[in-house]
């Protein structure tokens, strides 16, 4: 018997976690409604509670985006330096 794994989007996980936080329905009811395992509902709820503080930090997610951009730019600079050095050697300059 093979297990089928589904990939859930971040927005779906957030929707389930928020519904779990509201407490209007039991975890079993939420799991049935969203067709996920009850332990998954608990996991996503815990992740939401633990990560909520990061949303309200100064800079929030913008800081991580800036770090990723800087890393990408450094990579491009390195690649351009290697290409320039190669062309200088090929041209004999």
N, CA, C and O atoms as a CHARMM CRD file, in Angstrom:
* protein
*
  372
    1    1 UNK  N      0.83000  -1.16800   0.00000 PROA 1      0.00000
    2    1 UNK  CA     0.00000   0.00000   0.00000 PROA 1      0.00000
    3    1 UNK  C      0.88200   1.24200   0.00000 PROA 1      0.00000
    4    1 UNK  O      1.75200   1.38500   0.85900 PROA 1      0.00000
    5    2 UNK  N      0.66500   2.13800  -0.95500 PROA 2      0.00000
    6    2 UNK  CA     1.49200   3.33300  -1.06400 PROA 2      0.00000
    7    2 UNK  C      0.79500   4.52100  -0.39600 PROA 2      0.00000
    8    2 UNK  O     -0.43200   4.61200  -0.36200 PROA 2      0.00000
    9    3 UNK  N      1.60800   5.40900   0.12300 PROA 3      0.00000
   10    3 UNK  CA     1.10000   6.59600   0.78000 PROA 3      0.00000
   11    3 UNK  C      1.17700   7.76300  -0.18900 PROA 3      0.00000
   12    3 UNK  O      2.21300   7.99600  -0.81200 PROA 3      0.00000
   13    4 UNK  N      0.08700   8.48700  -0.31400 PROA 4      0.00000
   14    4 UNK  CA     0.06400   9.65800  -1.18100 PROA 4      0.00000
   15    4 UNK  C      0.30000  10.88900  -0.31500 PROA 4      0.00000
   16    4 UNK  O     -0.45800  11.15800   0.61700 PROA 4      0.00000
   17    5 UNK  N      1.34700  11.62600  -0.62700 PROA 5      0.00000
   18    5 UNK  CA     1.65700  12.83600   0.13000 PROA 5      0.00000
   19    5 UNK  C      1.18100  14.04600  -0.66100 PROA 5      0.00000
   20    5 UNK  O      1.45500  14.18400  -1.85300 PROA 5      0.00000
   21    6 UNK  N      0.46600  14.91300   0.03300 PROA 6      0.00000
   22    6 UNK  CA    -0.01200  16.13400  -0.59700 PROA 6      0.00000
   23    6 UNK  C      0.80200  17.30700  -0.07500 PROA 6      0.00000
   24    6 UNK  O      1.18500  17.34200   1.09500 PROA 6      0.00000
   25    7 UNK  N      1.05600  18.24700  -0.93600 PROA 7      0.00000
   26    7 UNK  CA     1.75200  19.47200  -0.55400 PROA 7      0.00000
   27    7 UNK  C      0.68700  20.55000  -0.37900 PROA 7      0.00000
   28    7 UNK  O     -0.10600  20.81500  -1.28200 PROA 7      0.00000
   29    8 UNK  N      0.68600  21.15700   0.78700 PROA 8      0.00000
   30    8 UNK  CA    -0.27300  22.21200   1.07200 PROA 8      0.00000
   31    8 UNK  C      0.42100  23.56300   0.97900 PROA 8      0.00000
   32    8 UNK  O      1.57600  23.71300   1.37600 PROA 8      0.00000
   33    9 UNK  N     -0.30600  24.54500   0.44800 PROA 9      0.00000
   34    9 UNK  CA     0.25700  25.88400   0.33300 PROA 9      0.00000
   35    9 UNK  C      0.32400  26.54100   1.70700 PROA 9      0.00000
   36    9 UNK  O     -0.34300  26.12000   2.65100 PROA 9      0.00000
   37   10 UNK  N      1.13000  27.56200   1.79100 PROA 10     0.00000
   38   10 UNK  CA     1.27300  28.28700   3.05200 PROA 10     0.00000
   39   10 UNK  C     -0.04300  28.93700   3.45300 PROA 10     0.00000
   40   10 UNK  O     -0.37500  28.99800   4.63700 PROA 10     0.00000
   41   11 UNK  N     -0.78900  29.42200   2.46900 PROA 11     0.00000
   42   11 UNK  CA    -2.06000  30.06300   2.79400 PROA 11     0.00000
   43   11 UNK  C     -3.07000  29.04800   3.33600 PROA 11     0.00000
   44   11 UNK  O     -3.86900  29.37600   4.21300 PROA 11     0.00000
   45   12 UNK  N     -3.03700  27.82100   2.81700 PROA 12     0.00000
   46   12 UNK  CA    -3.93200  26.77500   3.32000 PROA 12     0.00000
   47   12 UNK  C     -3.58100  26.43200   4.76600 PROA 12     0.00000
   48   12 UNK  O     -4.46400  26.29700   5.61200 PROA 12     0.00000
   49   13 UNK  N     -2.28400  26.29200   5.03900 PROA 13     0.00000
   50   13 UNK  CA    -1.83500  25.97300   6.39300 PROA 13     0.00000
   51   13 UNK  C     -2.23900  27.08000   7.36500 PROA 13     0.00000
   52   13 UNK  O     -2.67500  26.80600   8.48300 PROA 13     0.00000
   53   14 UNK  N     -2.09100  28.32900   6.93100 PROA 14     0.00000
   54   14 UNK  CA    -2.46300  29.45300   7.77900 PROA 14     0.00000
   55   14 UNK  C     -3.96300  29.45400   8.04200 PROA 14     0.00000
   56   14 UNK  O     -4.40300  29.73600   9.15700 PROA 14     0.00000
   57   15 UNK  N     -4.73500  29.14100   7.02900 PROA 15     0.00000
   58   15 UNK  CA    -6.18900  29.09400   7.16800 PROA 15     0.00000
   59   15 UNK  C     -6.61100  28.04800   8.20400 PROA 15     0.00000
   60   15 UNK  O     -7.47300  28.30600   9.04400 PROA 15     0.00000
   61   16 UNK  N     -5.99800  26.87600   8.13400 PROA 16     0.00000
   62   16 UNK  CA    -6.30600  25.80400   9.08500 PROA 16     0.00000
   63   16 UNK  C     -5.85200  26.19800  10.48300 PROA 16     0.00000
   64   16 UNK  O     -6.57800  25.97800  11.45300 PROA 16     0.00000
   65   17 UNK  N     -4.66000  26.77900  10.60000 PROA 17     0.00000
   66   17 UNK  CA    -4.12500  27.16300  11.90600 PROA 17     0.00000
   67   17 UNK  C     -4.98000  28.25100  12.55700 PROA 17     0.00000
   68   17 UNK  O     -5.22000  28.20500  13.76400 PROA 17     0.00000
   69   18 UNK  N     -5.43400  29.21200  11.78700 PROA 18     0.00000
   70   18 UNK  CA    -6.27700  30.27700  12.33000 PROA 18     0.00000
   71   18 UNK  C     -7.61000  29.70900  12.78200 PROA 18     0.00000
   72   18 UNK  O     -8.13500  30.09500  13.82600 PROA 18     0.00000
   73   19 UNK  N     -8.15900  28.78300  11.98900 PROA 19     0.00000
   74   19 UNK  CA    -9.40700  28.13700  12.38400 PROA 19     0.00000
   75   19 UNK  C     -9.22800  27.36800  13.69000 PROA 19     0.00000
   76   19 UNK  O    -10.13300  27.34000  14.52400 PROA 19     0.00000
   77   20 UNK  N     -8.06500  26.74600  13.86800 PROA 20     0.00000
   78   20 UNK  CA    -7.79000  26.01100  15.09900 PROA 20     0.00000
   79   20 UNK  C     -7.65400  26.97100  16.28200 PROA 20     0.00000
   80   20 UNK  O     -8.08200  26.65600  17.39200 PROA 20     0.00000
   81   21 UNK  N     -7.05600  28.14300  16.04100 PROA 21     0.00000
   82   21 UNK  CA    -6.90600  29.12800  17.10600 PROA 21     0.00000
   83   21 UNK  C     -8.24800  29.70100  17.55900 PROA 21     0.00000
   84   21 UNK  O     -8.43400  30.00300  18.73800 PROA 21     0.00000
   85   22 UNK  N     -9.16700  29.84600  16.63100 PROA 22     0.00000
   86   22 UNK  CA   -10.48600  30.38000  16.97600 PROA 22     0.00000
   87   22 UNK  C    -11.18200  29.50600  18.01000 PROA 22     0.00000
   88   22 UNK  O    -11.84600  30.01500  18.91300 PROA 22     0.00000
   89   23 UNK  N    -11.03300  28.20700  17.87800 PROA 23     0.00000
   90   23 UNK  CA   -11.61500  27.29300  18.84800 PROA 23     0.00000
   91   23 UNK  C    -13.10300  27.04300  18.65200 PROA 23     0.00000
   92   23 UNK  O    -13.74400  26.45700  19.52400 PROA 23     0.00000
   93   24 UNK  N    -13.66600  27.47500  17.52700 PROA 24     0.00000
   94   24 UNK  CA   -15.08900  27.24700  17.25000 PROA 24     0.00000
   95   24 UNK  C    -15.38700  25.77600  16.99000 PROA 24     0.00000
   96   24 UNK  O    -16.48700  25.29500  17.26500 PROA 24     0.00000
   97   25 UNK  N    -14.39000  25.06500  16.45500 PROA 25     0.00000
   98   25 UNK  CA   -14.54500  23.65300  16.13400 PROA 25     0.00000
   99   25 UNK  C    -13.43200  22.86800  16.82200 PROA 25     0.00000
  100   25 UNK  O    -12.37900  23.41900  17.14500 PROA 25     0.00000
  101   26 UNK  N    -13.67200  21.59500  17.03900 PROA 26     0.00000
  102   26 UNK  CA   -12.63200  20.74000  17.61300 PROA 26     0.00000
  103   26 UNK  C    -11.59300  20.43500  16.53800 PROA 26     0.00000
  104   26 UNK  O    -11.83200  20.63700  15.34700 PROA 26     0.00000
  105   27 UNK  N    -10.45400  19.95400  16.97400 PROA 27     0.00000
  106   27 UNK  CA    -9.39100  19.59100  16.03700 PROA 27     0.00000
  107   27 UNK  C     -9.87200  18.48700  15.09700 PROA 27     0.00000
  108   27 UNK  O     -9.56100  18.49700  13.90700 PROA 27     0.00000
  109   28 UNK  N    -10.62900  17.54200  15.63700 PROA 28     0.00000
  110   28 UNK  CA   -11.14700  16.44900  14.81300 PROA 28     0.00000
  111   28 UNK  C    -12.08900  16.98200  13.73300 PROA 28     0.00000
  112   28 UNK  O    -12.06100  16.51800  12.59300 PROA 28     0.00000
  113   29 UNK  N    -12.91300  17.94600  14.09400 PROA 29     0.00000
  114   29 UNK  CA   -13.82300  18.53000  13.11000 PROA 29     0.00000
  115   29 UNK  C    -13.06300  19.28900  12.03600 PROA 29     0.00000
  116   29 UNK  O    -13.38700  19.19900  10.85200 PROA 29     0.00000
  117   30 UNK  N    -12.04700  20.03900  12.45600 PROA 30     0.00000
  118   30 UNK  CA   -11.22600  20.76900  11.47800 PROA 30     0.00000
  119   30 UNK  C    -10.48700  19.81600  10.55400 PROA 30     0.00000
  120   30 UNK  O    -10.42100  20.03700   9.34500 PROA 30     0.00000
  121   31 UNK  N     -9.93300  18.75400  11.12800 PROA 31     0.00000
  122   31 UNK  CA    -9.19500  17.77200  10.32900 PROA 31     0.00000
  123   31 UNK  C    -10.12400  17.14000   9.29800 PROA 31     0.00000
  124   31 UNK  O     -9.73000  16.91700   8.15300 PROA 31     0.00000
  125   32 UNK  N    -11.33400  16.85800   9.70000 PROA 32     0.00000
  126   32 UNK  CA   -12.30100  16.27000   8.77900 PROA 32     0.00000
  127   32 UNK  C    -12.69700  17.26800   7.68700 PROA 32     0.00000
  128   32 UNK  O    -12.78100  16.91600   6.51100 PROA 32     0.00000
  129   33 UNK  N    -12.93300  18.50000   8.09200 PROA 33     0.00000
  130   33 UNK  CA   -13.37300  19.51400   7.12300 PROA 33     0.00000
  131   33 UNK  C    -12.28500  19.82900   6.10100 PROA 33     0.00000
  132   33 UNK  O    -12.56900  19.97800   4.91200 PROA 33     0.00000
  133   34 UNK  N    -11.04300  19.93000   6.56200 PROA 34     0.00000
  134   34 UNK  CA    -9.93500  20.27400   5.66200 PROA 34     0.00000
  135   34 UNK  C     -9.23000  19.04400   5.09300 PROA 34     0.00000
  136   34 UNK  O     -8.29700  19.18200   4.30200 PROA 34     0.00000
  137   35 UNK  N     -9.65700  17.86100   5.48000 PROA 35     0.00000
  138   35 UNK  CA    -9.11000  16.58700   5.00700 PROA 35     0.00000
  139   35 UNK  C     -7.60400  16.46700   5.25800 PROA 35     0.00000
  140   35 UNK  O     -6.82200  16.15400   4.36000 PROA 35     0.00000
  141   36 UNK  N     -7.23300  16.72700   6.51300 PROA 36     0.00000
  142   36 UNK  CA    -5.84500  16.54700   6.95700 PROA 36     0.00000
  143   36 UNK  C     -5.86500  15.76000   8.25700 PROA 36     0.00000
  144   36 UNK  O     -6.91700  15.59300   8.87600 PROA 36     0.00000
  145   37 UNK  N     -4.70400  15.28100   8.66700 PROA 37     0.00000
  146   37 UNK  CA    -4.60200  14.51500   9.91400 PROA 37     0.00000
  147   37 UNK  C     -4.65800  15.48100  11.09700 PROA 37     0.00000
  148   37 UNK  O     -4.10400  16.57800  11.01800 PROA 37     0.00000
  149   38 UNK  N     -5.31500  15.09300  12.19100 PROA 38     0.00000
  150   38 UNK  CA    -5.40300  15.97400  13.36100 PROA 38     0.00000
  151   38 UNK  C     -4.04400  16.43800  13.89400 PROA 38     0.00000
  152   38 UNK  O     -3.92000  17.57000  14.36300 PROA 38     0.00000
  153   39 UNK  N     -3.03900  15.58400  13.82900 PROA 39     0.00000
  154   39 UNK  CA    -1.72100  16.00300  14.31000 PROA 39     0.00000
  155   39 UNK  C     -1.16400  17.13000  13.44500 PROA 39     0.00000
  156   39 UNK  O     -0.40000  17.96500  13.92800 PROA 39     0.00000
  157   40 UNK  N     -1.54400  17.15600  12.17200 PROA 40     0.00000
  158   40 UNK  CA    -1.09500  18.21800  11.27800 PROA 40     0.00000
  159   40 UNK  C     -1.71800  19.55000  11.69300 PROA 40     0.00000
  160   40 UNK  O     -1.06800  20.59400  11.63400 PROA 40     0.00000
  161   41 UNK  N     -2.97800  19.50200  12.11300 PROA 41     0.00000
  162   41 UNK  CA    -3.64800  20.71900  12.59200 PROA 41     0.00000
  163   41 UNK  C     -2.92200  21.25600  13.82300 PROA 41     0.00000
  164   41 UNK  O     -2.68300  22.45900  13.92300 PROA 41     0.00000
  165   42 UNK  N     -2.57100  20.38100  14.75400 PROA 42     0.00000
  166   42 UNK  CA    -1.83300  20.79100  15.94600 PROA 42     0.00000
  167   42 UNK  C     -0.47800  21.39600  15.57300 PROA 42     0.00000
  168   42 UNK  O     -0.07300  22.41100  16.14000 PROA 42     0.00000
  169   43 UNK  N      0.21900  20.77400  14.62200 PROA 43     0.00000
  170   43 UNK  CA     1.53900  21.24700  14.20100 PROA 43     0.00000
  171   43 UNK  C      1.44900  22.64300  13.59500 PROA 43     0.00000
  172   43 UNK  O      2.23400  23.52300  13.94700 PROA 43     0.00000
  173   44 UNK  N      0.50000  22.85100  12.69100 PROA 44     0.00000
  174   44 UNK  CA     0.36100  24.15400  12.03700 PROA 44     0.00000
  175   44 UNK  C     -0.07000  25.22500  13.03400 PROA 44     0.00000
  176   44 UNK  O      0.34800  26.37700  12.92000 PROA 44     0.00000
  177   45 UNK  N     -0.89600  24.86200  14.00300 PROA 45     0.00000
  178   45 UNK  CA    -1.32000  25.81300  15.03400 PROA 45     0.00000
  179   45 UNK  C     -0.11700  26.23400  15.87800 PROA 45     0.00000
  180   45 UNK  O      0.06400  27.41800  16.16300 PROA 45     0.00000
  181   46 UNK  N      0.70300  25.26100  16.27400 PROA 46     0.00000
  182   46 UNK  CA     1.90100  25.55600  17.06300 PROA 46     0.00000
  183   46 UNK  C      2.86900  26.43400  16.27300 PROA 46     0.00000
  184   46 UNK  O      3.45000  27.37300  16.81800 PROA 46     0.00000
  185   47 UNK  N      3.04000  26.12500  14.97900 PROA 47     0.00000
  186   47 UNK  CA     3.93500  26.92100  14.13600 PROA 47     0.00000
  187   47 UNK  C      3.45100  28.36100  14.03200 PROA 47     0.00000
  188   47 UNK  O      4.25600  29.29300  14.04700 PROA 47     0.00000
  189   48 UNK  N      2.14600  28.54300  13.92900 PROA 48     0.00000
  190   48 UNK  CA     1.58400  29.88800  13.85100 PROA 48     0.00000
  191   48 UNK  C      1.83800  30.65200  15.14600 PROA 48     0.00000
  192   48 UNK  O      2.23000  31.81800  15.11500 PROA 48     0.00000
  193   49 UNK  N      1.61600  30.00000  16.27200 PROA 49     0.00000
  194   49 UNK  CA     1.82400  30.65700  17.55700 PROA 49     0.00000
  195   49 UNK  C      3.29100  31.01800  17.78000 PROA 49     0.00000
  196   49 UNK  O      3.59300  32.09600  18.29300 PROA 49     0.00000
  197   50 UNK  N      4.20000  30.12400  17.39800 PROA 50     0.00000
  198   50 UNK  CA     5.62500  30.37200  17.58400 PROA 50     0.00000
  199   50 UNK  C      6.15600  31.44000  16.63600 PROA 50     0.00000
  200   50 UNK  O      7.04800  32.20600  17.00200 PROA 50     0.00000
  201   51 UNK  N      5.61700  31.49400  15.42500 PROA 51     0.00000
  202   51 UNK  CA     6.12500  32.42800  14.42200 PROA 51     0.00000
  203   51 UNK  C      5.42700  33.77200  14.39700 PROA 51     0.00000
  204   51 UNK  O      5.85600  34.67500  13.67900 PROA 51     0.00000
  205   52 UNK  N      4.35800  33.92400  15.16700 PROA 52     0.00000
  206   52 UNK  CA     3.59500  35.16900  15.14300 PROA 52     0.00000
  207   52 UNK  C      4.43100  36.35700  15.60900 PROA 52     0.00000
  208   52 UNK  O      4.25500  37.46600  15.10400 PROA 52     0.00000
  209   53 UNK  N      5.31900  36.14900  16.54500 PROA 53     0.00000
  210   53 UNK  CA     6.15800  37.23000  17.03900 PROA 53     0.00000
  211   53 UNK  C      7.06500  37.81500  15.97700 PROA 53     0.00000
  212   53 UNK  O      7.37500  39.00600  16.01700 PROA 53     0.00000
  213   54 UNK  N      7.49400  37.00400  15.03200 PROA 54     0.00000
  214   54 UNK  CA     8.37200  37.46400  13.95700 PROA 54     0.00000
  215   54 UNK  C      7.67200  38.46300  13.03700 PROA 54     0.00000
  216   54 UNK  O      8.32100  39.32700  12.44700 PROA 54     0.00000
  217   55 UNK  N      6.37000  38.34700  12.91800 PROA 55     0.00000
  218   55 UNK  CA     5.62300  39.23600  12.03200 PROA 55     0.00000
  219   55 UNK  C      5.64500  40.68100  12.51400 PROA 55     0.00000
  220   55 UNK  O      5.56300  41.61000  11.71100 PROA 55     0.00000
  221   56 UNK  N      5.75500  40.86600  13.81900 PROA 56     0.00000
  222   56 UNK  CA     5.66800  42.19300  14.38300 PROA 56     0.00000
  223   56 UNK  C      7.01600  42.78000  14.77200 PROA 56     0.00000
  224   56 UNK  O      7.07600  43.84400  15.38800 PROA 56     0.00000
  225   57 UNK  N      8.09500  42.09800  14.41800 PROA 57     0.00000
  226   57 UNK  CA     9.43500  42.62500  14.65500 PROA 57     0.00000
  227   57 UNK  C      9.65800  43.81300  13.72800 PROA 57     0.00000
  228   57 UNK  O      9.01500  43.92800  12.68400 PROA 57     0.00000
  229   58 UNK  N     10.55900  44.68000  14.11100 PROA 58     0.00000
  230   58 UNK  CA    10.92100  45.79200  13.22600 PROA 58     0.00000
  231   58 UNK  C     11.51500  45.22800  11.95100 PROA 58     0.00000
  232   58 UNK  O     12.46100  44.44100  11.99500 PROA 58     0.00000
  233   59 UNK  N     10.97200  45.62000  10.83300 PROA 59     0.00000
  234   59 UNK  CA    11.45300  45.11000   9.55300 PROA 59     0.00000
  235   59 UNK  C     10.72000  43.87700   9.10300 PROA 59     0.00000
  236   59 UNK  O     10.60600  43.64600   7.90000 PROA 59     0.00000
  237   60 UNK  N     10.21500  43.06900  10.01900 PROA 60     0.00000
  238   60 UNK  CA     9.44800  41.86900   9.68300 PROA 60     0.00000
  239   60 UNK  C     10.15200  40.99300   8.67700 PROA 60     0.00000
  240   60 UNK  O     11.33200  40.68200   8.84000 PROA 60     0.00000
  241   61 UNK  N      9.45300  40.59400   7.64900 PROA 61     0.00000
  242   61 UNK  CA    10.00200  39.73300   6.61300 PROA 61     0.00000
  243   61 UNK  C     10.89300  40.48300   5.64100 PROA 61     0.00000
  244   61 UNK  O     11.59900  39.86500   4.84400 PROA 61     0.00000
  245   62 UNK  N     10.87000  41.81100   5.69700 PROA 62     0.00000
  246   62 UNK  CA    11.66700  42.61400   4.77500 PROA 62     0.00000
  247   62 UNK  C     13.15500  42.37700   4.96700 PROA 62     0.00000
  248   62 UNK  O     13.91600  42.40400   4.00000 PROA 62     0.00000
  249   63 UNK  N     13.58000  42.14300   6.20900 PROA 63     0.00000
  250   63 UNK  CA    15.00000  41.93100   6.48400 PROA 63     0.00000
  251   63 UNK  C     15.51300  40.67500   5.78700 PROA 63     0.00000
  252   63 UNK  O     16.60400  40.68900   5.21800 PROA 63     0.00000
  253   64 UNK  N     14.74200  39.59000   5.82400 PROA 64     0.00000
  254   64 UNK  CA    15.14600  38.34900   5.16600 PROA 64     0.00000
  255   64 UNK  C     15.19000  38.53000   3.65700 PROA 64     0.00000
  256   64 UNK  O     16.07200  37.98800   2.99100 PROA 64     0.00000
  257   65 UNK  N     14.24300  39.28900   3.11500 PROA 65     0.00000
  258   65 UNK  CA    14.21800  39.53500   1.67900 PROA 65     0.00000
  259   65 UNK  C     15.45500  40.32300   1.26000 PROA 65     0.00000
  260   65 UNK  O     16.05200  40.04600   0.22000 PROA 65     0.00000
  261   66 UNK  N     15.83900  41.31000   2.07600 PROA 66     0.00000
  262   66 UNK  CA    17.02800  42.09900   1.76800 PROA 66     0.00000
  263   66 UNK  C     18.28600  41.24100   1.82000 PROA 66     0.00000
  264   66 UNK  O     19.16700  41.38600   0.97300 PROA 66     0.00000
  265   67 UNK  N     18.38100  40.35000   2.80300 PROA 67     0.00000
  266   67 UNK  CA    19.54600  39.46900   2.90800 PROA 67     0.00000
  267   67 UNK  C     19.64600  38.55700   1.68900 PROA 67     0.00000
  268   67 UNK  O     20.74000  38.32100   1.17800 PROA 67     0.00000
  269   68 UNK  N     18.51200  38.04600   1.22400 PROA 68     0.00000
  270   68 UNK  CA    18.50600  37.18300   0.04300 PROA 68     0.00000
  271   68 UNK  C     18.94700  37.96200  -1.18400 PROA 68     0.00000
  272   68 UNK  O     19.68800  37.43500  -2.01400 PROA 68     0.00000
  273   69 UNK  N     18.50600  39.20200  -1.31300 PROA 69     0.00000
  274   69 UNK  CA    18.88000  40.04100  -2.45300 PROA 69     0.00000
  275   69 UNK  C     20.37800  40.33400  -2.43100 PROA 69     0.00000
  276   69 UNK  O     21.03600  40.27200  -3.46900 PROA 69     0.00000
  277   70 UNK  N     20.91900  40.65300  -1.25600 PROA 70     0.00000
  278   70 UNK  CA    22.34800  40.93000  -1.13500 PROA 70     0.00000
  279   70 UNK  C     23.16900  39.69200  -1.50800 PROA 70     0.00000
  280   70 UNK  O     24.18000  39.80300  -2.20100 PROA 70     0.00000
  281   71 UNK  N     22.74000  38.52900  -1.05300 PROA 71     0.00000
  282   71 UNK  CA    23.45200  37.29500  -1.38500 PROA 71     0.00000
  283   71 UNK  C     23.43200  37.04400  -2.88900 PROA 71     0.00000
  284   71 UNK  O     24.43600  36.63100  -3.46900 PROA 71     0.00000
  285   72 UNK  N     22.29100  37.29400  -3.51200 PROA 72     0.00000
  286   72 UNK  CA    22.17600  37.09400  -4.96900 PROA 72     0.00000
  287   72 UNK  C     23.08700  38.06800  -5.70500 PROA 72     0.00000
  288   72 UNK  O     23.73500  37.69100  -6.68100 PROA 72     0.00000
  289   73 UNK  N     23.14300  39.30400  -5.25400 PROA 73     0.00000
  290   73 UNK  CA    23.99100  40.30200  -5.91100 PROA 73     0.00000
  291   73 UNK  C     25.47300  39.96900  -5.75400 PROA 73     0.00000
  292   73 UNK  O     26.24500  40.13500  -6.69900 PROA 73     0.00000
  293   74 UNK  N     25.88100  39.49900  -4.56500 PROA 74     0.00000
  294   74 UNK  CA    27.27500  39.07700  -4.38800 PROA 74     0.00000
  295   74 UNK  C     27.62100  37.91200  -5.31200 PROA 74     0.00000
  296   74 UNK  O     28.73200  37.83700  -5.83500 PROA 74     0.00000
  297   75 UNK  N     26.67300  37.01000  -5.51000 PROA 75     0.00000
  298   75 UNK  CA    26.90400  35.88200  -6.41300 PROA 75     0.00000
  299   75 UNK  C     27.11200  36.38200  -7.84000 PROA 75     0.00000
  300   75 UNK  O     28.00200  35.90300  -8.54200 PROA 75     0.00000
  301   76 UNK  N     26.29700  37.34100  -8.26900 PROA 76     0.00000
  302   76 UNK  CA    26.44000  37.88800  -9.60900 PROA 76     0.00000
  303   76 UNK  C     27.76900  38.61200  -9.77100 PROA 76     0.00000
  304   76 UNK  O     28.41200  38.50100 -10.81500 PROA 76     0.00000
  305   77 UNK  N     28.18700  39.35400  -8.74700 PROA 77     0.00000
  306   77 UNK  CA    29.47300  40.06000  -8.81000 PROA 77     0.00000
  307   77 UNK  C     30.60700  39.05000  -8.97700 PROA 77     0.00000
  308   77 UNK  O     31.50400  39.25200  -9.79600 PROA 77     0.00000
  309   78 UNK  N     30.56800  37.97000  -8.20800 PROA 78     0.00000
  310   78 UNK  CA    31.60000  36.94400  -8.32000 PROA 78     0.00000
  311   78 UNK  C     31.64700  36.31900  -9.70000 PROA 78     0.00000
  312   78 UNK  O     32.72200  36.09800 -10.25700 PROA 78     0.00000
  313   79 UNK  N     30.47200  36.03500 -10.25100 PROA 79     0.00000
  314   79 UNK  CA    30.40700  35.43300 -11.57900 PROA 79     0.00000
  315   79 UNK  C     30.95600  36.38800 -12.62900 PROA 79     0.00000
  316   79 UNK  O     31.68200  35.96400 -13.52800 PROA 79     0.00000
  317   80 UNK  N     30.61900  37.67500 -12.52900 PROA 80     0.00000
  318   80 UNK  CA    31.12000  38.65600 -13.49000 PROA 80     0.00000
  319   80 UNK  C     32.63200  38.82400 -13.38700 PROA 80     0.00000
  320   80 UNK  O     33.29400  39.01700 -14.40700 PROA 80     0.00000
  321   81 UNK  N     33.19100  38.75600 -12.18700 PROA 81     0.00000
  322   81 UNK  CA    34.64200  38.84600 -12.01600 PROA 81     0.00000
  323   81 UNK  C     35.33900  37.67000 -12.68900 PROA 81     0.00000
  324   81 UNK  O     36.35500  37.84500 -13.36000 PROA 81     0.00000
  325   82 UNK  N     34.79300  36.47700 -12.50800 PROA 82     0.00000
  326   82 UNK  CA    35.38500  35.28800 -13.12600 PROA 82     0.00000
  327   82 UNK  C     35.33000  35.41000 -14.64500 PROA 82     0.00000
  328   82 UNK  O     36.30700  35.10700 -15.32900 PROA 82     0.00000
  329   83 UNK  N     34.19200  35.85200 -15.17300 PROA 83     0.00000
  330   83 UNK  CA    34.06200  35.99800 -16.62800 PROA 83     0.00000
  331   83 UNK  C     35.01900  37.05700 -17.16100 PROA 83     0.00000
  332   83 UNK  O     35.63400  36.86300 -18.21000 PROA 83     0.00000
  333   84 UNK  N     35.15300  38.18000 -16.44600 PROA 84     0.00000
  334   84 UNK  CA    36.06200  39.24000 -16.86500 PROA 84     0.00000
  335   84 UNK  C     37.50900  38.74900 -16.88000 PROA 84     0.00000
  336   84 UNK  O     38.24400  39.00600 -17.83400 PROA 84     0.00000
  337   85 UNK  N     37.91800  38.04100 -15.82400 PROA 85     0.00000
  338   85 UNK  CA    39.28400  37.51600 -15.76300 PROA 85     0.00000
  339   85 UNK  C     39.53900  36.53000 -16.89700 PROA 85     0.00000
  340   85 UNK  O     40.62000  36.52600 -17.48600 PROA 85     0.00000
  341   86 UNK  N     38.56100  35.70500 -17.20000 PROA 86     0.00000
  342   86 UNK  CA    38.69800  34.74200 -18.29300 PROA 86     0.00000
  343   86 UNK  C     38.89000  35.46200 -19.62200 PROA 86     0.00000
  344   86 UNK  O     39.76000  35.10000 -20.41400 PROA 86     0.00000
  345   87 UNK  N     38.07300  36.48400 -19.86100 PROA 87     0.00000
  346   87 UNK  CA    38.16700  37.22500 -21.12600 PROA 87     0.00000
  347   87 UNK  C     39.48800  37.99200 -21.22300 PROA 87     0.00000
  348   87 UNK  O     40.05500  38.10700 -22.31000 PROA 87     0.00000
  349   88 UNK  N     39.97800  38.51400 -20.10400 PROA 88     0.00000
  350   88 UNK  CA    41.25700  39.20900 -20.12800 PROA 88     0.00000
  351   88 UNK  C     42.37900  38.26100 -20.53000 PROA 88     0.00000
  352   88 UNK  O     43.24900  38.62000 -21.32400 PROA 88     0.00000
  353   89 UNK  N     42.35600  37.03300 -19.97500 PROA 89     0.00000
  354   89 UNK  CA    43.39000  36.04300 -20.32000 PROA 89     0.00000
  355   89 UNK  C     43.25700  35.61800 -21.77300 PROA 89     0.00000
  356   89 UNK  O     44.26900  35.43500 -22.44800 PROA 89     0.00000
  357   90 UNK  N     42.03200  35.45500 -22.27500 PROA 90     0.00000
  358   90 UNK  CA    41.83000  35.03200 -23.67100 PROA 90     0.00000
  359   90 UNK  C     42.26700  36.09800 -24.66200 PROA 90     0.00000
  360   90 UNK  O     42.78800  35.78300 -25.73200 PROA 90     0.00000
  361   91 UNK  N     42.05600  37.36400 -24.30700 PROA 91     0.00000
  362   91 UNK  CA    42.41100  38.45800 -25.21500 PROA 91     0.00000
  363   91 UNK  C     43.89000  38.84000 -25.09300 PROA 91     0.00000
  364   91 UNK  O     44.42300  39.54400 -25.95000 PROA 91     0.00000
  365   92 UNK  N     44.52700  38.39000 -24.06200 PROA 92     0.00000
  366   92 UNK  CA    45.94200  38.68500 -23.85200 PROA 92     0.00000
  367   92 UNK  C     46.17500  40.09100 -23.35400 PROA 92     0.00000
  368   92 UNK  O     47.25600  40.64500 -23.55400 PROA 92     0.00000
  369   93 UNK  N     45.20100  40.67200 -22.71900 PROA 93     0.00000
  370   93 UNK  CA    45.33800  42.04500 -22.25800 PROA 93     0.00000
  371   93 UNK  C     46.09700  42.13600 -20.95900 PROA 93     0.00000
  372   93 UNK  O     46.29700  43.23200 -20.43700 PROA 93     0.00000
